[in-house]
Amino acid sequence: MYFLCLLSSFTIAAQISFIEDTSQLFEGAANGGLTFADIDNDGDQDFLTTGLNIDLDTLTILYRNDGIGNFEKVTNTPFGYVAHGDAVFGDVDKDGDKDLIIAGLNKENISSTKLYLNDGLGNFTEVGNTLFEALSYGKIAFADIDNDDDDDVILSGTRSESGGFTFLISEVYFNDGLGNFSSLFDDLTTYGSFDIADVDGDNDLDILISGSIVSSSEPTATLYLNAGNGEFVEKENTSFIGVFGATVNFADIDADADVDVLITGTTNTFGQSSEIYINDGAGNFTATVVSPTWVEFGACGFADVDLDQDQEMLITGYASGGNGPVTKLYSNNGSGSFSEVSDLPFIDIMRGAIEFVDVDGDTDKDLFITGFDSTNSSQAKLYINDFTISATKAPVIFSAKAYPNPFDEYFNLNFENASDKITIELSNVLGQVVLVRQIASSGEIELSTTHLKGGLYFLNMKNEKGKSKTIPIYKN
């Protein structure tokens, strides 16, 4: 819950700016996974990282957040050390806390995939004898594939066994709602990195995988459309250029309410590639002339870092032309064209992981980066988003609690000391009023924003005497 002082005017800072948090030292990690979640239900984002440390030893470290972005290592965890894999949080048993899957190569260079249940306080216990394929050099994700309101599991990559044997794997595991999983079919023939989204607007989740197929040494990118019950049909004649060692990231790049995609990696001629494909809303993608930095061995992502309701793009990896590792942020102009943001403090990395997340509870997206730098030393860096809303404080005539903030579809207002009726207007960053309500002077109301896109909004409250106050709120 956030207590918000009510202010009379705001000026939005237009420039994207990040500051490296040098007050904290995180153990470097590369060739591993990075995942954030509120593990102990205290309202802030904790995280776990796996990979290779600066001495090239495997590591798995859980960090707990104090609520304002200060982290400490959690000791005596049950996790094994792994690298060349992935880690992801999800609520597998629908008990309201975040469980964990960790995969990768262990110290014996053998693939493993392990599930850990959370007790709600951030204490984890390994679940034995799961059906999950042992995974390395790939990706894991939680998603409700069969629309039954629980977290299923998708994994794709390779499995390495003793003796040097390597197998390609790509599986979907269905959850019964209690954390018990079954794999009912194996229709996915592509193996590599992937992302999940509803690409064709039919309210189920589809999968795009870029990597290898068993029958060919050529890289491929395959779009699998969900038939609605978790069974997939490969979409033919797509325009995607397949790459090895890929990153696949869905995002609504051009603000037309469908998901587009960025794919980076190594082509069949062993060159770097970064391609953006625009969706027509029905799952048909067209390559654009937008040409971000070509990279391989990368980690990429999208986030609205300047709270203007469009998606900025971050690209990391080994750049084309032998230029070594890079980290570049591109600002979105709102319609899908990008310009590189200069003078940012980001370390250049490859073979890493990135995550946009609000670590300090100020509603904007901060950035955590892991990977190898230009000297092949593993790094882990936190950058705090310096986007600010400057304001001139006015005398408080009435106050309110608005929560949660950020919010998803609904937020609550609780007025504490108002003395008359209040008119509420919710406006976007363009000043357009998108919601109007009139309420009594006291009590609590719940406001629905299901019709609104994510981003920054301003909640203006005016009493019968004409006094008005405004607070910023942010929809995820």
C-alpha positions as CSV (number, residue, x, y, z in Angstrom):
1,M,0.0,0.0,0.0
2,Y,1.3,3.4,-0.9
3,F,0.3,6.7,0.9
4,L,0.3,9.4,-1.7
5,C,0.6,13.1,-0.9
6,L,-1.7,15.1,-3.2
7,L,0.1,17.6,-5.4
8,S,-1.2,20.4,-7.5
9,S,1.1,20.3,-10.6
10,F,3.6,18.0,-12.4
11,T,6.2,18.4,-15.0
12,I,7.3,15.2,-16.7
13,A,11.0,14.8,-17.3
14,A,11.4,13.9,-21.0
15,Q,15.0,12.6,-21.0
16,I,15.8,8.9,-20.4
17,S,18.4,8.6,-17.6
18,F,19.8,5.8,-15.5
19,I,22.3,5.9,-12.6
20,E,24.5,2.9,-11.7
21,D,23.9,1.8,-8.1
22,T,27.5,1.6,-7.0
23,S,26.6,1.2,-3.3
24,Q,25.9,-2.5,-3.8
25,L,28.2,-5.2,-5.1
26,F,26.6,-8.2,-6.8
27,E,28.5,-11.3,-7.6
28,G,29.2,-11.4,-11.4
29,A,27.3,-13.9,-13.5
30,A,27.3,-14.9,-17.1
31,N,25.9,-17.7,-19.2
32,G,23.0,-18.1,-16.9
33,G,19.5,-17.1,-15.8
34,L,18.1,-14.0,-14.1
35,T,14.6,-13.8,-12.6
36,F,12.7,-11.4,-10.3
37,A,9.7,-12.0,-8.1
38,D,8.3,-11.1,-4.7
39,I,9.4,-14.3,-3.0
40,D,8.3,-13.4,0.5
41,N,5.1,-11.5,-0.2
42,D,6.3,-8.2,1.3
43,G,5.5,-6.1,-1.8
44,D,8.9,-5.8,-3.4
45,Q,11.0,-7.6,-6.0
46,D,13.6,-10.1,-5.0
47,F,15.7,-12.0,-7.5
48,L,17.8,-15.1,-8.3
49,T,20.8,-15.4,-10.7
50,T,22.7,-18.4,-12.0
51,G,25.7,-18.7,-14.2
52,L,29.5,-18.4,-14.2
53,N,31.2,-16.1,-11.7
54,I,34.4,-14.2,-12.3
55,D,36.4,-17.4,-11.6
56,L,34.2,-19.3,-14.1
57,D,32.7,-21.4,-11.3
58,T,29.0,-22.1,-11.4
59,L,26.8,-20.2,-9.0
60,T,23.1,-19.8,-7.9
61,I,22.4,-16.9,-5.7
62,L,19.1,-15.6,-4.2
63,Y,18.9,-11.9,-3.2
64,R,16.2,-10.4,-1.0
65,N,15.0,-6.8,-1.4
66,D,14.4,-4.6,1.6
67,G,11.7,-2.7,-0.2
68,I,13.7,0.3,-1.5
69,G,16.2,-1.5,-3.7
70,N,18.8,-2.7,-1.3
71,F,19.6,-6.4,-1.6
72,E,21.2,-9.1,0.6
73,K,22.1,-12.6,-0.2
74,V,19.9,-15.4,1.2
75,T,22.0,-18.1,2.8
76,N,21.3,-21.8,3.3
77,T,19.2,-22.2,0.1
78,P,18.7,-25.7,-1.3
79,F,19.6,-24.7,-4.9
80,G,22.4,-26.4,-6.8
81,Y,24.9,-24.4,-8.7
82,V,24.3,-24.3,-12.5
83,A,25.3,-22.4,-15.6
84,H,24.3,-22.3,-19.3
85,G,20.6,-22.5,-18.4
86,D,17.7,-20.5,-17.1
87,A,15.6,-19.8,-14.0
88,V,12.0,-18.6,-13.7
89,F,9.5,-17.9,-10.9
90,G,5.9,-19.0,-11.1
91,D,3.0,-20.1,-8.8
92,V,2.7,-23.7,-9.7
93,D,0.3,-24.8,-6.9
94,K,-1.9,-21.7,-6.8
95,D,-1.1,-20.9,-3.2
96,G,-0.3,-17.2,-3.8
97,D,3.5,-17.4,-3.7
98,K,6.2,-17.8,-6.2
99,D,7.8,-21.2,-6.8
100,L,10.9,-21.7,-8.9
101,I,12.4,-23.7,-11.7
102,I,16.2,-23.8,-12.2
103,A,17.9,-25.5,-15.1
104,G,21.4,-25.7,-16.5
105,L,24.7,-27.6,-16.4
106,N,25.8,-28.6,-13.0
107,K,29.4,-28.8,-11.8
108,E,29.7,-32.2,-13.6
109,N,28.5,-30.7,-16.9
110,I,25.3,-32.7,-16.8
111,S,22.0,-31.0,-17.5
112,S,19.4,-30.7,-14.8
113,T,15.9,-29.1,-14.3
114,K,14.6,-28.8,-10.7
115,L,11.4,-27.5,-9.2
116,Y,11.3,-25.8,-5.8
117,L,8.2,-24.9,-3.8
118,N,7.9,-21.7,-1.8
119,D,6.4,-21.7,1.7
120,G,5.2,-18.1,1.2
121,L,8.1,-16.6,3.2
122,G,10.8,-17.2,0.6
123,N,11.9,-20.6,1.9
124,F,12.2,-23.2,-0.9
125,T,12.0,-27.0,-0.9
126,E,13.0,-29.2,-3.8
127,V,10.3,-31.3,-5.4
128,G,11.6,-34.8,-6.3
129,N,10.8,-36.9,-9.3
130,T,9.3,-34.3,-11.6
131,L,8.7,-35.1,-15.3
132,F,10.8,-32.1,-16.6
133,E,13.5,-32.9,-19.1
134,A,17.0,-31.9,-18.0
135,L,17.8,-28.7,-19.8
136,S,20.8,-26.6,-20.7
137,Y,21.5,-23.9,-23.3
138,G,17.9,-23.0,-23.5
139,K,15.0,-21.3,-21.9
140,I,12.1,-22.0,-19.5
141,A,8.8,-20.1,-19.1
142,F,5.6,-20.3,-17.1
143,A,2.4,-19.6,-19.0
144,D,-1.2,-20.7,-19.0
145,I,-1.1,-22.6,-22.3
146,D,-4.4,-24.5,-22.0
147,N,-6.5,-21.6,-20.5
148,D,-7.3,-23.4,-17.3
149,D,-6.0,-20.7,-15.0
150,D,-2.8,-22.2,-13.8
151,D,0.9,-22.0,-14.7
152,D,2.0,-24.6,-17.3
153,V,5.7,-24.9,-18.2
154,I,7.5,-24.6,-21.5
155,L,11.1,-25.5,-21.9
156,S,13.4,-25.7,-25.0
157,G,17.1,-26.3,-25.5
158,T,19.6,-29.2,-25.1
159,R,20.2,-32.0,-22.7
160,S,23.8,-32.9,-21.9
161,E,24.6,-36.3,-20.3
162,S,27.7,-38.0,-19.0
163,G,29.9,-39.2,-21.8
164,G,29.3,-36.0,-23.8
165,F,26.0,-37.0,-25.4
166,T,23.7,-34.1,-26.3
167,F,20.1,-34.2,-27.3
168,L,17.7,-31.5,-28.5
169,I,14.5,-31.1,-26.4
170,S,11.4,-29.0,-26.6
171,E,8.4,-29.7,-24.3
172,V,5.2,-28.3,-23.0
173,Y,4.1,-29.5,-19.5
174,F,0.5,-29.1,-18.4
175,N,-0.3,-28.2,-14.8
176,D,-3.3,-29.8,-13.0
177,G,-3.6,-26.7,-10.8
178,L,-1.9,-28.4,-7.8
179,G,1.6,-28.3,-9.2
180,N,1.5,-31.8,-10.8
181,F,2.6,-31.8,-14.4
182,S,2.1,-34.0,-17.4
183,S,3.4,-33.8,-21.0
184,L,0.6,-34.9,-23.3
185,F,2.2,-34.4,-26.7
186,D,5.4,-33.3,-28.4
187,D,4.4,-31.3,-31.4
188,L,7.2,-28.7,-31.1
189,T,10.1,-29.6,-33.5
190,T,12.1,-26.5,-33.1
191,Y,14.6,-26.2,-30.2
192,G,16.2,-23.0,-28.9
193,S,15.1,-19.7,-27.4
194,F,11.4,-18.7,-27.5
195,D,8.8,-16.2,-26.4
196,I,5.1,-16.6,-25.7
197,A,2.2,-14.3,-26.6
198,D,-1.2,-14.2,-28.2
199,V,-0.1,-13.3,-31.7
200,D,-3.4,-13.7,-33.6
201,G,-5.9,-12.2,-31.1
202,D,-7.8,-15.4,-30.3
203,N,-7.2,-15.2,-26.6
204,D,-4.7,-18.1,-26.3
205,L,-0.9,-18.2,-26.1
206,D,1.2,-19.0,-29.1
207,I,4.9,-19.8,-29.2
208,L,7.7,-18.6,-31.4
209,I,11.0,-20.6,-31.2
210,S,14.2,-19.8,-33.0
211,G,17.0,-22.3,-33.2
212,S,17.6,-25.8,-34.6
213,I,15.5,-28.6,-35.8
214,V,16.5,-32.3,-35.7
215,S,16.4,-32.9,-39.4
216,S,18.5,-29.9,-40.5
217,S,21.7,-28.0,-39.5
218,E,20.1,-24.8,-40.8
219,P,18.8,-22.4,-38.2
220,T,15.0,-21.8,-38.2
221,A,12.4,-19.7,-36.6
222,T,9.0,-21.4,-36.2
223,L,5.7,-20.0,-35.0
224,Y,3.3,-22.4,-33.3
225,L,-0.3,-21.3,-33.1
226,N,-2.3,-22.6,-30.1
227,A,-5.5,-24.3,-31.1
228,G,-7.1,-23.2,-27.9
229,N,-6.6,-26.3,-25.7
230,G,-2.8,-26.2,-25.7
231,E,-2.3,-28.1,-28.9
232,F,-0.1,-26.4,-31.5
233,V,-0.1,-26.1,-35.2
234,E,2.9,-24.8,-37.0
235,K,2.2,-21.6,-39.1
236,E,3.6,-22.0,-42.6
237,N,5.3,-19.5,-44.9
238,T,6.4,-17.1,-42.2
239,S,9.0,-14.3,-42.9
240,F,11.2,-15.0,-40.0
241,I,15.0,-15.5,-40.5
242,G,16.1,-18.3,-38.3
243,V,19.1,-17.9,-36.0
244,F,21.1,-20.0,-33.6
245,G,21.8,-18.8,-30.0
246,A,18.7,-16.6,-30.4
247,T,16.8,-14.1,-28.4
248,V,13.1,-13.8,-29.1
249,N,11.1,-11.0,-27.5
250,F,7.5,-10.1,-28.1
251,A,6.3,-6.5,-27.5
252,D,3.7,-4.1,-29.0
253,I,6.3,-2.0,-30.8
254,D,4.0,0.2,-32.8
255,A,1.2,0.7,-30.3
256,D,-1.5,-1.0,-32.4
257,A,-2.6,-3.4,-29.7
258,D,-0.9,-6.5,-31.1
259,V,2.5,-8.1,-30.3
260,D,5.4,-7.6,-32.7
261,V,8.8,-9.4,-32.2
262,L,12.5,-8.8,-32.1
263,I,14.8,-11.8,-33.0
264,T,18.6,-11.7,-32.6
265,G,21.3,-14.3,-33.0
266,T,23.7,-16.1,-35.4
267,T,22.6,-16.7,-39.0
268,N,23.4,-19.8,-41.1
269,T,26.4,-17.8,-42.5
270,F,27.7,-17.3,-39.0
271,G,27.0,-13.6,-39.0
272,Q,25.0,-11.5,-36.4
273,S,21.4,-10.6,-36.9
274,S,18.8,-8.3,-35.3
275,E,15.4,-8.2,-37.0
276,I,12.1,-6.6,-36.0
277,Y,8.9,-8.0,-37.4
278,I,5.6,-6.2,-37.3
279,N,2.3,-8.1,-36.7
280,D,-0.8,-7.3,-38.7
281,G,-3.0,-8.4,-35.7
282,A,-3.7,-11.8,-37.2
283,G,-0.3,-13.4,-36.6
284,N,1.2,-12.4,-39.9
285,F,4.6,-10.8,-39.5
286,T,6.5,-8.5,-41.9
287,A,10.2,-7.6,-41.5
288,T,10.8,-3.9,-41.0
289,V,13.6,-1.6,-42.3
290,V,14.4,-0.7,-38.7
291,S,17.9,-1.9,-38.2
292,P,19.1,-2.0,-34.6
293,T,22.6,-3.2,-33.8
294,W,23.3,-6.7,-35.1
295,V,24.2,-9.1,-32.2
296,E,24.7,-12.7,-31.2
297,F,25.0,-14.3,-27.8
298,G,22.7,-11.6,-26.6
299,A,19.9,-10.7,-24.2
300,C,17.2,-8.3,-25.1
301,G,14.0,-6.8,-23.7
302,F,11.3,-4.1,-23.9
303,A,10.0,-1.8,-21.3
304,D,8.3,1.7,-21.1
305,V,11.3,3.3,-19.3
306,D,10.1,6.9,-19.8
307,L,6.4,6.3,-18.9
308,D,5.1,7.6,-22.2
309,Q,3.1,4.4,-23.0
310,D,5.3,2.9,-25.6
311,Q,8.0,0.3,-25.4
312,E,11.8,1.1,-25.4
313,M,14.1,-1.6,-26.7
314,L,17.3,-2.8,-25.1
315,I,19.8,-4.9,-27.0
316,T,22.9,-6.6,-25.6
317,G,25.4,-9.1,-27.1
318,Y,28.4,-9.6,-29.3
319,A,28.2,-6.9,-32.0
320,S,28.8,-7.4,-35.7
321,G,32.2,-6.4,-37.2
322,G,34.1,-7.8,-34.3
323,N,33.2,-4.8,-32.1
324,G,32.9,-6.9,-29.0
325,P,30.0,-6.8,-26.5
326,V,27.5,-3.9,-26.6
327,T,24.5,-2.7,-24.6
328,K,22.3,-0.3,-26.4
329,L,18.9,1.3,-25.5
330,Y,16.6,2.6,-28.2
331,S,13.8,5.1,-27.5
332,N,10.5,4.4,-29.2
333,N,8.8,7.4,-30.8
334,G,5.4,5.8,-30.3
335,S,4.8,4.3,-33.7
336,G,7.6,1.8,-33.8
337,S,10.6,3.7,-35.0
338,F,13.6,3.9,-32.7
339,S,16.5,6.2,-31.9
340,E,19.5,5.2,-29.9
341,V,19.8,6.8,-26.5
342,S,23.3,8.1,-25.8
343,D,25.3,8.9,-22.7
344,L,23.9,6.0,-20.6
345,P,26.2,4.3,-18.0
346,F,25.4,0.7,-19.0
347,I,28.2,-1.8,-19.1
348,D,28.6,-3.6,-22.5
349,I,28.0,-7.3,-22.1
350,M,27.4,-10.5,-24.0
351,R,26.2,-14.0,-23.0
352,G,24.2,-12.5,-20.2
353,A,20.7,-11.7,-19.0
354,I,18.7,-8.5,-18.5
355,E,15.6,-7.7,-16.6
356,F,13.5,-4.5,-16.4
357,V,11.9,-4.3,-13.0
358,D,10.9,-1.7,-10.4
359,V,13.3,-2.5,-7.5
360,D,12.8,0.6,-5.4
361,G,9.0,1.0,-5.5
362,D,8.9,4.3,-7.4
363,T,6.7,2.9,-10.3
364,D,9.4,3.2,-13.1
365,K,11.5,0.4,-14.5
366,D,15.0,-0.1,-13.3
367,L,17.5,-2.4,-15.1
368,F,19.6,-5.3,-13.9
369,I,22.3,-6.7,-16.3
370,T,24.5,-9.7,-16.0
371,G,27.1,-11.1,-18.5
372,F,30.6,-11.1,-19.7
373,D,32.3,-7.7,-20.3
374,S,34.9,-6.9,-23.0
375,T,37.6,-8.6,-20.8
376,N,35.5,-11.8,-20.4
377,S,34.9,-11.0,-16.8
378,S,31.4,-11.8,-15.5
379,Q,29.5,-8.8,-14.2
380,A,26.2,-8.0,-12.5
381,K,25.0,-4.4,-12.4
382,L,21.9,-2.6,-11.2
383,Y,20.9,0.7,-12.8
384,I,18.3,2.9,-11.2
385,N,15.9,4.7,-13.6
386,D,16.2,8.4,-13.0
387,F,12.9,9.3,-14.6
388,T,11.3,11.8,-12.3
389,I,8.0,13.7,-12.0
390,S,8.8,17.1,-10.5
391,A,6.0,18.7,-8.6
392,T,5.2,21.8,-6.6
393,K,3.6,20.8,-3.3
394,A,0.3,22.5,-2.4
395,P,-1.3,22.5,1.1
396,V,-3.1,19.3,1.7
397,I,-6.8,19.8,1.8
398,F,-7.7,16.1,1.6
399,S,-5.6,13.0,1.4
400,A,-6.1,9.5,0.1
401,K,-4.5,6.1,0.0
402,A,-4.3,4.8,-3.6
403,Y,-3.2,1.2,-3.9
404,P,-1.8,-0.9,-5.3
405,N,0.5,1.4,-7.3
406,P,1.7,0.2,-9.8
407,F,-1.6,-1.7,-10.5
408,D,-2.9,-4.2,-13.0
409,E,-6.6,-3.8,-13.9
410,Y,-8.0,-2.2,-10.7
411,F,-6.8,0.2,-8.0
412,N,-8.5,1.5,-4.8
413,L,-8.9,5.0,-3.4
414,N,-9.5,5.5,0.3
415,F,-10.3,9.2,1.3
416,E,-9.4,9.9,4.9
417,N,-10.2,13.6,5.7
418,A,-12.2,15.0,2.8
419,S,-15.3,17.1,3.7
420,D,-17.4,17.1,0.6
421,K,-18.0,15.4,-2.7
422,I,-15.0,14.7,-5.0
423,T,-14.9,14.5,-8.8
424,I,-12.2,12.1,-10.1
425,E,-10.7,12.5,-13.5
426,L,-8.1,10.0,-14.8
427,S,-5.9,11.4,-17.7
428,N,-3.1,10.0,-19.8
429,V,0.2,11.7,-20.5
430,L,-1.3,13.5,-23.4
431,G,-3.9,15.1,-21.2
432,Q,-6.8,13.1,-22.5
433,V,-9.4,12.3,-19.9
434,V,-10.1,8.5,-20.0
435,L,-12.2,8.0,-16.8
436,V,-14.5,10.3,-14.8
437,R,-16.2,9.4,-11.4
438,Q,-17.9,11.4,-8.7
439,I,-17.8,10.0,-5.2
440,A,-18.8,10.9,-1.6
441,S,-16.3,12.6,0.6
442,S,-15.2,9.5,2.6
443,G,-14.9,5.8,2.3
444,E,-13.2,3.6,-0.3
445,I,-13.9,2.8,-3.9
446,E,-12.4,0.5,-6.5
447,L,-11.8,1.8,-10.0
448,S,-11.5,-0.5,-13.1
449,T,-9.1,0.3,-15.9
450,T,-9.6,-2.8,-18.0
451,H,-10.1,-0.6,-21.1
452,L,-6.8,1.2,-20.7
453,K,-3.3,0.4,-21.8
454,G,-0.4,0.2,-19.4
455,G,1.6,3.3,-18.7
456,L,1.6,6.5,-16.6
457,Y,-1.7,8.2,-15.7
458,F,-2.6,11.3,-13.6
459,L,-5.4,11.1,-11.1
460,N,-7.0,14.5,-10.6
461,M,-9.4,15.0,-7.7
462,K,-11.5,18.1,-7.3
463,N,-13.8,19.0,-4.4
464,E,-16.9,21.1,-4.5
465,K,-14.9,24.2,-3.5
466,G,-12.9,23.9,-6.8
467,K,-9.7,22.8,-5.1
468,S,-7.9,20.1,-7.1
469,K,-5.0,17.8,-6.4
470,T,-3.2,15.4,-8.7
471,I,-1.2,12.2,-8.2
472,P,0.6,10.0,-10.7
473,I,-0.3,6.3,-10.9
474,Y,1.1,3.6,-13.1
475,K,-0.7,0.7,-14.8
476,N,1.5,-2.4,-15.5
